[in-house]
């Protein structure tokens, strides 16, 4: 029989709340209004002062709209996504443009 070490399926699953967090969530829900619901209610209240409504909107936003992930703007190993053309590619493109211009004027 193995002793110690990691066992498959042992422990609390990832993301599962502990007893204190679960009890707090139940208590908040039983109180009638969650903090997020309060912030949204104040934000939507037309009679509330605008600065207060703005602050509630800022506070509630992260819970309603997740932040966008950072995007890497480089290619593999930090290289440019679009490589710089070499001299031969530039010469071919220039020759093509010259040929098209001559064809239009002819």
C-alpha positions as CSV (number, residue, x, y, z in Angstrom):
1,X,0.0,0.0,0.0
2,X,1.5,3.4,-1.0
3,X,2.3,5.9,1.7
4,X,2.1,9.7,1.4
5,X,2.4,11.6,-1.8
6,X,-0.3,12.9,-4.2
7,X,-3.4,10.9,-4.4
8,X,-5.9,11.2,-7.3
9,X,-9.1,12.9,-6.2
10,X,-7.9,13.8,-2.7
11,X,-8.7,17.1,-1.1
12,X,-11.2,19.9,-1.9
13,X,-11.9,20.4,-5.6
14,X,-10.4,23.6,-7.1
15,X,-12.8,26.6,-6.9
16,X,-14.9,25.0,-4.1
17,X,-15.5,27.5,-1.3
18,X,-14.2,26.7,2.2
19,X,-16.7,26.6,5.1
20,X,-16.2,30.2,6.1
21,X,-16.7,31.5,2.5
22,X,-19.7,29.3,2.0
23,X,-21.3,30.5,5.3
24,X,-20.6,34.2,4.4
25,X,-22.2,33.8,1.0
26,X,-25.3,32.2,2.6
27,X,-25.5,35.0,5.2
28,X,-25.1,37.8,2.5
29,X,-27.8,36.1,0.3
30,X,-30.1,35.8,3.3
31,X,-29.8,39.5,4.2
32,X,-31.8,40.3,1.1
33,X,-29.3,42.2,-1.1
34,X,-25.8,41.4,-2.2
35,X,-23.1,44.1,-2.4
36,X,-23.2,43.8,-6.2
37,X,-27.0,44.2,-6.3
38,X,-26.7,47.3,-4.1
39,X,-24.1,48.8,-6.4
40,X,-26.2,48.2,-9.4
41,X,-29.3,49.5,-7.7
42,X,-27.6,52.8,-6.8
43,X,-26.0,53.1,-10.3
44,X,-29.5,52.8,-11.9
45,X,-31.2,55.2,-9.4
46,X,-32.1,58.3,-11.4
47,X,-32.5,60.4,-8.2
48,X,-29.0,59.6,-6.9
49,X,-26.2,62.2,-7.4
50,X,-24.1,61.6,-10.6
51,X,-20.7,61.2,-8.8
52,X,-22.1,58.5,-6.6
53,X,-23.7,56.7,-9.5
54,X,-20.4,56.9,-11.4
55,X,-18.5,55.4,-8.4
56,X,-21.0,52.5,-8.1
57,X,-20.6,51.8,-11.8
58,X,-16.8,51.7,-11.5
59,X,-17.0,49.5,-8.4
60,X,-19.5,47.0,-10.1
61,X,-17.8,46.9,-13.5
62,X,-15.2,44.2,-12.7
63,X,-17.9,41.9,-11.4
64,X,-20.1,42.3,-14.5
65,X,-17.5,42.8,-17.3
66,X,-14.3,40.7,-17.1
67,X,-11.1,42.4,-18.1
68,X,-9.5,41.6,-21.4
69,X,-6.5,39.4,-21.4
70,X,-3.1,40.9,-22.5
71,X,-2.3,40.2,-26.1
72,X,1.2,39.5,-27.3
73,X,2.1,41.6,-30.3
74,X,5.1,39.7,-31.3
75,X,5.6,36.4,-33.2
76,X,7.5,33.3,-32.1
77,X,10.5,34.1,-29.9
78,X,9.8,37.8,-30.0
79,X,10.1,38.1,-33.7
80,X,7.9,40.6,-35.7
81,X,4.5,39.3,-36.7
82,X,5.0,40.6,-40.2
83,X,8.6,40.2,-41.3
84,X,10.4,43.1,-43.0
85,X,10.7,42.6,-46.7
86,X,14.2,41.9,-48.1
87,X,15.7,43.9,-51.0
88,X,14.6,41.3,-53.6
89,X,10.9,41.6,-52.5
90,X,11.0,45.3,-52.5
91,X,12.5,45.3,-56.0
92,X,9.8,42.9,-57.3
93,X,7.0,45.1,-55.8
94,X,8.5,48.2,-57.3
95,X,8.9,46.6,-60.7
96,X,5.3,45.5,-60.6
97,X,4.1,49.0,-59.7
98,X,6.1,50.5,-62.5
99,X,4.7,48.0,-65.0
100,X,1.1,48.7,-63.8
101,X,1.7,52.5,-64.2
102,X,3.1,52.0,-67.7
103,X,0.1,49.8,-68.7
104,X,-2.3,52.5,-67.5
105,X,-0.6,55.2,-69.5
106,X,-0.4,53.2,-72.7
